[in-house]
């Protein structure tokens, strides 16, 4: 059974309330439930974690290096600013998928630069909350190779 963690960064706890034109009406809890349903059907041991605090995300990444087979991260605003998260991800020997609900390339210029992409196996963006399930499916296939 593959062990996969999905990490969520700042402000994602407010999904369903904030910028509905970008992120829709779905809440992070609903996304988590959908992911857990998918994981159960596909025999994935799934962990789901969210923090608004950069250091907590770094700790979770570091802890995952010996506990998880794959990591999916929606780092929110930290995608564009956090060298610390980049460096923590770089340590991992497991596959990483970078995830974004919105298409960051259709948004402000500063969102076009990611500090995570260079350490990720792939990037999924612009598919709304469905991107979470797409990421899980992609990671599961990566881990079966």
OpenMM code with the backbone's topology and positions (N, CA, C; nanometers):
from openmm import Vec3, app, unit

residues = "UNK UNK UNK UNK UNK UNK UNK UNK UNK UNK UNK UNK UNK UNK UNK UNK UNK UNK UNK UNK UNK UNK UNK UNK UNK UNK UNK UNK UNK UNK UNK UNK UNK UNK UNK UNK UNK UNK UNK UNK UNK UNK UNK UNK UNK UNK UNK UNK UNK UNK UNK UNK UNK UNK UNK UNK UNK UNK UNK UNK UNK UNK UNK UNK UNK UNK UNK UNK UNK UNK UNK UNK UNK UNK UNK UNK UNK UNK UNK UNK UNK UNK UNK UNK UNK UNK UNK UNK UNK UNK UNK UNK UNK UNK UNK UNK UNK UNK UNK UNK UNK UNK UNK UNK UNK UNK UNK UNK UNK UNK UNK UNK UNK UNK UNK UNK UNK UNK UNK UNK UNK UNK UNK UNK UNK UNK UNK UNK UNK UNK UNK UNK UNK UNK UNK UNK UNK UNK UNK UNK UNK UNK UNK UNK UNK".split()
positions = [
    Vec3(0.0853, -0.1181, 0.0000),
    Vec3(0.0000, 0.0000, 0.0000),
    Vec3(0.0896, 0.1240, 0.0000),
    Vec3(0.0722, 0.2097, -0.0995),
    Vec3(0.1512, 0.3318, -0.1081),
    Vec3(0.1062, 0.4331, -0.0039),
    Vec3(0.2045, 0.4964, 0.0589),
    Vec3(0.1776, 0.6011, 0.1568),
    Vec3(0.2064, 0.7356, 0.0907),
    Vec3(0.1020, 0.8184, 0.0818),
    Vec3(0.1118, 0.9493, 0.0163),
    Vec3(0.0618, 1.0554, 0.1128),
    Vec3(0.1327, 1.1679, 0.1160),
    Vec3(0.0880, 1.2819, 0.1952),
    Vec3(0.0557, 1.3974, 0.1019),
    Vec3(-0.0520, 1.4679, 0.1348),
    Vec3(-0.0878, 1.5912, 0.0639),
    Vec3(-0.0712, 1.7052, 0.1634),
    Vec3(0.0179, 1.7994, 0.1296),
    Vec3(0.0418, 1.9164, 0.2132),
    Vec3(-0.0236, 2.0384, 0.1508),
    Vec3(-0.0850, 2.1191, 0.2343),
    Vec3(-0.1519, 2.2414, 0.1911),
    Vec3(-0.0993, 2.3593, 0.2706),
    Vec3(-0.0660, 2.4668, 0.2000),
    Vec3(-0.0076, 2.5843, 0.2625),
    Vec3(-0.1095, 2.6878, 0.3048),
    Vec3(-0.0618, 2.8114, 0.3196),
    Vec3(-0.1420, 2.9181, 0.3784),
    Vec3(-0.2678, 2.9522, 0.2992),
    Vec3(-0.3695, 2.9827, 0.3752),
    Vec3(-0.4994, 3.0299, 0.3272),
    Vec3(-0.5852, 2.9220, 0.2627),
    Vec3(-0.5306, 2.8039, 0.2425),
    Vec3(-0.6120, 2.6976, 0.1830),
    Vec3(-0.7183, 2.6474, 0.2805),
    Vec3(-0.6995, 2.6730, 0.4082),
    Vec3(-0.8025, 2.6408, 0.5075),
    Vec3(-0.9281, 2.7254, 0.4871),
    Vec3(-0.9181, 2.8321, 0.4079),
    Vec3(-1.0329, 2.9196, 0.3831),
    Vec3(-1.0998, 2.8947, 0.2479),
    Vec3(-1.0651, 2.7833, 0.1840),
    Vec3(-1.1328, 2.7487, 0.0586),
    Vec3(-1.2832, 2.7416, 0.0840),
    Vec3(-1.3590, 2.7853, -0.0131),
    Vec3(-1.5043, 2.7904, 0.0008),
    Vec3(-1.5513, 2.9264, 0.0484),
    Vec3(-1.4594, 3.0044, 0.1067),
    Vec3(-1.4902, 3.1395, 0.1538),
    Vec3(-1.4204, 3.2461, 0.0711),
    Vec3(-1.2990, 3.2176, 0.0273),
    Vec3(-1.2153, 3.3209, -0.0351),
    Vec3(-1.2079, 3.3049, -0.1862),
    Vec3(-1.2038, 3.4146, -0.2542),
    Vec3(-1.1821, 3.4195, -0.3988),
    Vec3(-1.2500, 3.3040, -0.4728),
    Vec3(-1.3799, 3.2976, -0.4580),
    Vec3(-1.4554, 3.1874, -0.5186),
    Vec3(-1.4415, 3.1845, -0.6707),
    Vec3(-1.4145, 3.2993, -0.7315),
    Vec3(-1.3948, 3.3022, -0.8766),
    Vec3(-1.2678, 3.2270, -0.9160),
    Vec3(-1.1691, 3.2212, -0.8280),
    Vec3(-1.0450, 3.1477, -0.8536),
    Vec3(-1.0523, 3.0035, -0.8047),
    Vec3(-1.1132, 2.9836, -0.6865),
    Vec3(-1.1027, 2.8551, -0.6175),
    Vec3(-1.2340, 2.7787, -0.6041),
    Vec3(-1.3447, 2.8398, -0.6395),
    Vec3(-1.4732, 2.7719, -0.6316),
    Vec3(-1.5317, 2.7719, -0.4911),
    Vec3(-1.6346, 2.6913, -0.4728),
    Vec3(-1.7080, 2.6864, -0.3461),
    Vec3(-1.6663, 2.5719, -0.2550),
    Vec3(-1.5852, 2.4812, -0.3050),
    Vec3(-1.5496, 2.3629, -0.2280),
    Vec3(-1.4566, 2.3998, -0.1113),
    Vec3(-1.4755, 2.3338, 0.0004),
    Vec3(-1.3901, 2.3575, 0.1165),
    Vec3(-1.2739, 2.2592, 0.1174),
    Vec3(-1.1728, 2.2895, 0.1955),
    Vec3(-1.0593, 2.1982, 0.2069),
    Vec3(-1.1032, 2.0660, 0.2691),
    Vec3(-1.1967, 2.0707, 0.3609),
    Vec3(-1.2476, 1.9475, 0.4233),
    Vec3(-1.3170, 1.8598, 0.3190),
    Vec3(-1.3923, 1.9201, 0.2283),
    Vec3(-1.4575, 1.8437, 0.1216),
    Vec3(-1.3532, 1.7822, 0.0281),
    Vec3(-1.2493, 1.8594, -0.0032),
    Vec3(-1.1401, 1.8065, -0.0860),
    Vec3(-1.0746, 1.6893, -0.0151),
    Vec3(-1.0473, 1.7062, 0.1130),
    Vec3(-0.9858, 1.5983, 0.1914),
    Vec3(-1.0730, 1.4728, 0.1892),
    Vec3(-1.2027, 1.4885, 0.2090),
    Vec3(-1.2940, 1.3735, 0.2066),
    Vec3(-1.2944, 1.3048, 0.0706),
    Vec3(-1.2945, 1.3839, -0.0377),
    Vec3(-1.2893, 1.3266, -0.1729),
    Vec3(-1.1597, 1.2483, -0.1936),
    Vec3(-1.0505, 1.3046, -0.1453),
    Vec3(-0.9204, 1.2381, -0.1584),
    Vec3(-0.9159, 1.1097, -0.0768),
    Vec3(-0.9733, 1.1133, 0.0416),
    Vec3(-0.9745, 0.9929, 0.1267),
    Vec3(-1.0610, 0.8835, 0.0642),
    Vec3(-1.1713, 0.9220, 0.0009),
    Vec3(-1.2543, 0.8239, -0.0701),
    Vec3(-1.1751, 0.7606, -0.1843),
    Vec3(-1.1056, 0.8427, -0.2615),
    Vec3(-1.0228, 0.7927, -0.3711),
    Vec3(-0.9145, 0.7002, -0.3169),
    Vec3(-0.8511, 0.7424, -0.2097),
    Vec3(-0.7419, 0.6639, -0.1504),
    Vec3(-0.7911, 0.5273, -0.1046),
    Vec3(-0.9056, 0.5253, -0.0429),
    Vec3(-0.9617, 0.3986, 0.0064),
    Vec3(-0.9887, 0.3025, -0.1100),
    Vec3(-1.0472, 0.3549, -0.2178),
    Vec3(-1.0794, 0.2729, -0.3355),
    Vec3(-0.9539, 0.2229, -0.4070),
    Vec3(-0.8440, 0.2970, -0.3920),
    Vec3(-0.7215, 0.2637, -0.4637),
    Vec3(-0.6099, 0.2131, -0.3726),
    Vec3(-0.6470, 0.1760, -0.2522),
    Vec3(-0.5530, 0.1175, -0.1558),
    Vec3(-0.4306, 0.2051, -0.1338),
    Vec3(-0.4570, 0.3318, -0.1054),
    Vec3(-0.3527, 0.4292, -0.0741),
    Vec3(-0.3680, 0.4669, 0.0731),
    Vec3(-0.2576, 0.4684, 0.1447),
    Vec3(-0.2552, 0.5175, 0.2823),
    Vec3(-0.2288, 0.6677, 0.2735),
    Vec3(-0.3328, 0.7490, 0.2925),
    Vec3(-0.3259, 0.8928, 0.2669),
    Vec3(-0.3215, 0.9734, 0.3957),
    Vec3(-0.2291, 1.0693, 0.3998),
    Vec3(-0.2248, 1.1704, 0.5059),
    Vec3(-0.2551, 1.3049, 0.4416),
    Vec3(-0.3227, 1.3905, 0.5143),
    Vec3(-0.3625, 1.5217, 0.4635),
    Vec3(-0.3263, 1.6238, 0.5707),
    Vec3(-0.2571, 1.7307, 0.5328),
    Vec3(-0.2080, 1.8266, 0.6313),
    Vec3(-0.2155, 1.9675, 0.5744),
    Vec3(-0.2546, 2.0639, 0.6586),
    Vec3(-0.2584, 2.2045, 0.6191),
    Vec3(-0.1996, 2.2886, 0.7315),
    Vec3(-0.1221, 2.3893, 0.6916),
    Vec3(-0.0717, 2.4877, 0.7877),
    Vec3(-0.0508, 2.6210, 0.7183),
    Vec3(-0.0730, 2.7270, 0.7937),
    Vec3(-0.0427, 2.8612, 0.7469),
    Vec3(0.0999, 2.9012, 0.7835),
    Vec3(0.1697, 2.8135, 0.8519),
    Vec3(0.3019, 2.8451, 0.9067),
    Vec3(0.4101, 2.7698, 0.8297),
    Vec3(0.5006, 2.8447, 0.7707),
    Vec3(0.6059, 2.7885, 0.6860),
    Vec3(0.6871, 2.6808, 0.7583),
    Vec3(0.7305, 2.7077, 0.8798),
    Vec3(0.8128, 2.6129, 0.9548),
    Vec3(0.7410, 2.4823, 0.9828),
    Vec3(0.6102, 2.4882, 1.0051),
    Vec3(0.5338, 2.3648, 1.0266),
    Vec3(0.5306, 2.2807, 0.8995),
    Vec3(0.5191, 2.3449, 0.7846),
    Vec3(0.5227, 2.2722, 0.6576),
    Vec3(0.6600, 2.2092, 0.6352),
    Vec3(0.7660, 2.2829, 0.6674),
    Vec3(0.9018, 2.2289, 0.6562),
    Vec3(0.9167, 2.1070, 0.7470),
    Vec3(0.8680, 2.1169, 0.8702),
    Vec3(0.8745, 2.0020, 0.9625),
    Vec3(0.8012, 1.8815, 0.9057),
    Vec3(0.6845, 1.9042, 0.8494),
    Vec3(0.6053, 1.7938, 0.7938),
    Vec3(0.6761, 1.7310, 0.6738),
    Vec3(0.7391, 1.8129, 0.5912),
    Vec3(0.8164, 1.7610, 0.4771),
    Vec3(0.9313, 1.6759, 0.5279),
    Vec3(1.0045, 1.7269, 0.6259),
    Vec3(1.1172, 1.6518, 0.6817),
    Vec3(1.0707, 1.5203, 0.7428),
    Vec3(0.9617, 1.5237, 0.8165),
    Vec3(0.9086, 1.4012, 0.8782),
    Vec3(0.8654, 1.2991, 0.7742),
    Vec3(0.8226, 1.3469, 0.6578),
    Vec3(0.7718, 1.2553, 0.5547),
    Vec3(0.8828, 1.1774, 0.4854),
    Vec3(1.0075, 1.2206, 0.4991),
    Vec3(1.1160, 1.1590, 0.4213),
    Vec3(1.1337, 1.0114, 0.4516),
    Vec3(1.1011, 0.9678, 0.5707),
    Vec3(1.1122, 0.8266, 0.6062),
    Vec3(0.9773, 0.7578, 0.6216),
    Vec3(0.8703, 0.8366, 0.6136),
    Vec3(0.7369, 0.7823, 0.6422),
    Vec3(0.6460, 0.7718, 0.5201),
    Vec3(0.6784, 0.8444, 0.4114),
    Vec3(0.5891, 0.8513, 0.2969),
    Vec3(0.6594, 0.8036, 0.1701),
    Vec3(0.5805, 0.7493, 0.0780),
    Vec3(0.6336, 0.7065, -0.0519),
    Vec3(0.6254, 0.8177, -0.1559),
    Vec3(0.5364, 0.9142, -0.1345),
    Vec3(0.5195, 1.0242, -0.2275),
    Vec3(0.4576, 1.1437, -0.1574),
    Vec3(0.4857, 1.2627, -0.2105),
    Vec3(0.4362, 1.3864, -0.1499),
    Vec3(0.3752, 1.4752, -0.2567),
    Vec3(0.2542, 1.5234, -0.2285),
    Vec3(0.1845, 1.6196, -0.3143),
    Vec3(0.1751, 1.7481, -0.2336),
    Vec3(0.2123, 1.8598, -0.2947),
    Vec3(0.2112, 1.9854, -0.2200),
    Vec3(0.1433, 2.0975, -0.2976),
    Vec3(0.0466, 2.1602, -0.2305),
    Vec3(-0.0104, 2.2865, -0.2739),
    Vec3(0.0386, 2.3870, -0.1702),
    Vec3(0.1497, 2.4500, -0.1980),
    Vec3(0.2142, 2.5386, -0.1011),
    Vec3(0.1517, 2.6776, -0.0968),
    Vec3(0.0469, 2.7005, -0.1753),
    Vec3(-0.0150, 2.8328, -0.1762),
    Vec3(0.0883, 2.9392, -0.2088),
    Vec3(0.0822, 3.0510, -0.1397),
    Vec3(0.1725, 3.1625, -0.1625),
    Vec3(0.3189, 3.1288, -0.1390),
    Vec3(0.3479, 3.0271, -0.0571),
    Vec3(0.4867, 2.9875, -0.0323),
    Vec3(0.5532, 2.9295, -0.1574),
    Vec3(0.4739, 2.8899, -0.2541),
    Vec3(0.5280, 2.8387, -0.3803),
    Vec3(0.6267, 2.9374, -0.4406),
    Vec3(0.5950, 3.0642, -0.4287),
    Vec3(0.6686, 3.1694, -0.4977),
    Vec3(0.7753, 3.2348, -0.4106),
    Vec3(0.7801, 3.1991, -0.2822),
    Vec3(0.8667, 3.2732, -0.1898),
    Vec3(0.9552, 3.1881, -0.0992),
    Vec3(0.9232, 3.0621, -0.0795),
    Vec3(0.9880, 2.9872, 0.0279),
    Vec3(1.1073, 2.9034, -0.0167),
    Vec3(1.2246, 2.9557, 0.0092),
    Vec3(1.3474, 2.8796, -0.0118),
    Vec3(1.3528, 2.7641, 0.0893),
    Vec3(1.3004, 2.7858, 0.2077),
    Vec3(1.3017, 2.6819, 0.3122),
    Vec3(1.2216, 2.5590, 0.2683),
    Vec3(1.1045, 2.5796, 0.2094),
    Vec3(1.0243, 2.4668, 0.1612),
    Vec3(1.0948, 2.4008, 0.0434),
    Vec3(1.1497, 2.4792, -0.0469),
    Vec3(1.2272, 2.4248, -0.1595),
    Vec3(1.3388, 2.3345, -0.1068),
    Vec3(1.4162, 2.3842, -0.0111),
    Vec3(1.5302, 2.3084, 0.0414),
    Vec3(1.4859, 2.1804, 0.1117),
    Vec3(1.3753, 2.1868, 0.1854),
    Vec3(1.3238, 2.0669, 0.2532),
    Vec3(1.2792, 1.9631, 0.1499),
    Vec3(1.2102, 2.0065, 0.0457),
    Vec3(1.1647, 1.9143, -0.0590),
    Vec3(1.2828, 1.8512, -0.1319),
    Vec3(1.3875, 1.9282, -0.1499),
    Vec3(1.5057, 1.8814, -0.2216),
    Vec3(1.5715, 1.7619, -0.1518),
    Vec3(1.5526, 1.7512, -0.0222),
    Vec3(1.6098, 1.6415, 0.0567),
    Vec3(1.5390, 1.5090, 0.0285),
    Vec3(1.4120, 1.5162, -0.0089),
    Vec3(1.3322, 1.3947, -0.0272),
    Vec3(1.3850, 1.3101, -0.1429),
    Vec3(1.3766, 1.1810, -0.1252),
    Vec3(1.4136, 1.0873, -0.2317),
    Vec3(1.2880, 1.0284, -0.2965),
    Vec3(1.1726, 1.0707, -0.2489),
    Vec3(1.0442, 1.0239, -0.3008),
    Vec3(0.9916, 1.1248, -0.4034),
    Vec3(0.9012, 1.0810, -0.4916),
    Vec3(0.8448, 1.1739, -0.5908),
    Vec3(0.7618, 1.2845, -0.5250),
    Vec3(0.7664, 1.4014, -0.5875),
    Vec3(0.6924, 1.5198, -0.5425),
    Vec3(0.6090, 1.5686, -0.6603),
    Vec3(0.4830, 1.6012, -0.6329),
    Vec3(0.3978, 1.6661, -0.7326),
    Vec3(0.3555, 1.8004, -0.6758),
    Vec3(0.3780, 1.9052, -0.7551),
    Vec3(0.3336, 2.0399, -0.7196),
    Vec3(0.1914, 2.0572, -0.7713),
    Vec3(0.1057, 2.1131, -0.6885),
    Vec3(-0.0366, 2.1242, -0.7203),
    Vec3(-0.0862, 2.2664, -0.6961),
    Vec3(-0.1702, 2.3148, -0.7871),
    Vec3(-0.2380, 2.4431, -0.7704),
    Vec3(-0.3809, 2.4292, -0.8215),
    Vec3(-0.4748, 2.4847, -0.7486),
    Vec3(-0.6153, 2.4800, -0.7883),
    Vec3(-0.6376, 2.5676, -0.9120),
    Vec3(-0.5814, 2.6885, -0.9096),
    Vec3(-0.5988, 2.7798, -1.0224),
    Vec3(-0.4828, 2.7640, -1.1201),
    Vec3(-0.5002, 2.8174, -1.2393),
    Vec3(-0.3913, 2.8206, -1.3363),
    Vec3(-0.3061, 2.9425, -1.3028),
    Vec3(-0.1931, 2.9184, -1.2381),
    Vec3(-0.1080, 3.0283, -1.1920),
    Vec3(-0.0566, 3.1135, -1.3077),
    Vec3(-0.0548, 3.0592, -1.4291),
    Vec3(-0.0044, 3.1323, -1.5453),
    Vec3(-0.1090, 3.2254, -1.6058),
    Vec3(-0.2326, 3.2168, -1.5576),
    Vec3(-0.3383, 3.3095, -1.5979),
    Vec3(-0.3597, 3.4179, -1.4925),
    Vec3(-0.2671, 3.4246, -1.3965),
    Vec3(-0.2828, 3.5179, -1.2848),
    Vec3(-0.1681, 3.6193, -1.2822),
    Vec3(-0.1491, 3.6832, -1.1705),
    Vec3(-0.0469, 3.7867, -1.1580),
    Vec3(0.0914, 3.7315, -1.1939),
    Vec3(0.1748, 3.8187, -1.2461),
    Vec3(0.3096, 3.7812, -1.2919),
    Vec3(0.3906, 3.7115, -1.1826),
    Vec3(0.3824, 3.7592, -1.0576),
    Vec3(0.4637, 3.6995, -0.9515),
    Vec3(0.4292, 3.5529, -0.9269),
    Vec3(0.3108, 3.5101, -0.9653),
    Vec3(0.2708, 3.3699, -0.9462),
    Vec3(0.3297, 3.2775, -1.0533),
    Vec3(0.3905, 3.3333, -1.1553),
    Vec3(0.4469, 3.2526, -1.2637),
    Vec3(0.5775, 3.1857, -1.2236),
    Vec3(0.6377, 3.2289, -1.1142),
    Vec3(0.7642, 3.1722, -1.0690),
    Vec3(0.7396, 3.0795, -0.9501),
    Vec3(0.7871, 2.9568, -0.9622),
    Vec3(0.7726, 2.8588, -0.8546),
    Vec3(0.9106, 2.8140, -0.8079),
    Vec3(0.9292, 2.8132, -0.6774),
    Vec3(1.0517, 2.7591, -0.6188),
    Vec3(1.0404, 2.6085, -0.5959),
    Vec3(0.9238, 2.5533, -0.6224),
    Vec3(0.8987, 2.4103, -0.6002),
    Vec3(0.9157, 2.3298, -0.7291),
    Vec3(0.8849, 2.3881, -0.8424),
    Vec3(0.8837, 2.3149, -0.9694),
    Vec3(1.0139, 2.2421, -0.9988),
    Vec3(1.1261, 2.3008, -0.9645),
    Vec3(1.2558, 2.2391, -0.9966),
    Vec3(1.2819, 2.1104, -0.9192),
    Vec3(1.2113, 2.0908, -0.8090),
    Vec3(1.2305, 1.9672, -0.7313),
    Vec3(1.1130, 1.8711, -0.7462),
    Vec3(1.0120, 1.9122, -0.8224),
    Vec3(0.8928, 1.8295, -0.8407),
    Vec3(0.9050, 1.7430, -0.9660),
    Vec3(0.8455, 1.6250, -0.9595),
    Vec3(0.8380, 1.5367, -1.0767),
    Vec3(0.7459, 1.5969, -1.1817),
    Vec3(0.6404, 1.6653, -1.1341),
    Vec3(0.5444, 1.7262, -1.2245),
    Vec3(0.4610, 1.8305, -1.1543),
    Vec3(0.3848, 1.9059, -1.2333),
    Vec3(0.3000, 2.0135, -1.1824),
    Vec3(0.1600, 1.9960, -1.2398),
    Vec3(0.0609, 2.0083, -1.1531),
    Vec3(-0.0788, 2.0059, -1.1964),
    Vec3(-0.1401, 2.1372, -1.1509),
    Vec3(-0.1927, 2.2153, -1.2454),
    Vec3(-0.2552, 2.3423, -1.2079),
    Vec3(-0.3700, 2.3747, -1.3023),
    Vec3(-0.4668, 2.4471, -1.2469),
    Vec3(-0.5745, 2.4991, -1.3291),
    Vec3(-0.6971, 2.4110, -1.3419),
    Vec3(-0.7005, 2.2983, -1.2724),
    Vec3(-0.8139, 2.2067, -1.2844),
    Vec3(-0.9063, 2.2115, -1.1631),
    Vec3(-0.8946, 2.3175, -1.0848),
    Vec3(-0.9787, 2.3313, -0.9673),
    Vec3(-0.9486, 2.2223, -0.8657),
    Vec3(-1.0481, 2.1921, -0.7847),
    Vec3(-1.0321, 2.0904, -0.6806),
    Vec3(-1.0050, 1.9526, -0.7412),
    Vec3(-1.0439, 1.9305, -0.8665),
    Vec3(-1.0162, 1.8027, -0.9332),
    Vec3(-0.8668, 1.7751, -0.9435),
    Vec3(-0.7858, 1.8806, -0.9368),
    Vec3(-0.6415, 1.8648, -0.9409),
    Vec3(-0.5891, 1.7765, -0.8289),
    Vec3(-0.6569, 1.7760, -0.7165),
    Vec3(-0.6154, 1.6900, -0.6048),
    Vec3(-0.6281, 1.5428, -0.6431),
    Vec3(-0.7406, 1.5068, -0.7023),
    Vec3(-0.7604, 1.3672, -0.7441),
    Vec3(-0.6671, 1.3318, -0.8596),
    Vec3(-0.6462, 1.4268, -0.9496),
    Vec3(-0.5519, 1.4038, -1.0597),
    Vec3(-0.4109, 1.3805, -1.0053),
    Vec3(-0.3734, 1.4559, -0.9033),
    Vec3(-0.2414, 1.4406, -0.8417),
    Vec3(-0.2274, 1.3051, -0.7735),
    Vec3(-0.3314, 1.2638, -0.7040),
    Vec3(-0.3285, 1.1325, -0.6382),
    Vec3(-0.3148, 1.0204, -0.7407),
    Vec3(-0.3909, 1.0307, -0.8490),
    Vec3(-0.3832, 0.9287, -0.9532),
    Vec3(-0.2434, 0.9260, -1.0160),
    Vec3(-0.1897, 1.0443, -1.0460),
    Vec3(-0.0558, 1.0518, -1.1053),
    Vec3(0.0496, 0.9956, -1.0102),
    Vec3(0.0406, 1.0302, -0.8835),
    Vec3(0.1380, 0.9797, -0.7855),
    Vec3(0.1265, 0.8299, -0.7708),
    Vec3(0.0055, 0.7795, -0.7656),
    Vec3(-0.0140, 0.6350, -0.7523),
    Vec3(0.0490, 0.5610, -0.8698),
    Vec3(0.0327, 0.6145, -0.9893),
    Vec3(0.0939, 0.5534, -1.1094),
    Vec3(0.2449, 0.5631, -1.1032),
    Vec3(0.2982, 0.6759, -1.0591),
    Vec3(0.4438, 0.6908, -1.0438),
    Vec3(0.5012, 0.5849, -0.9494),
    Vec3(0.4305, 0.5620, -0.8421),
    Vec3(0.4800, 0.4699, -0.7394),
    Vec3(0.4656, 0.3239, -0.7797),
    Vec3(0.3799, 0.2948, -0.8767),
    Vec3(0.3624, 0.1566, -0.9233),
    Vec3(0.4661, 0.1142, -1.0253),
    Vec3(0.5430, 0.2097, -1.0786),
    Vec3(0.6446, 0.1773, -1.1804),
    Vec3(0.7572, 0.0961, -1.1224),
] * unit.nanometer
topology = app.Topology()
chain = topology.addChain("A")
for resn in residues:
    res = topology.addResidue(resn, chain)
    for name in ("N", "CA", "C"):
        topology.addAtom(name, app.Element.getBySymbol(name[0]), res)
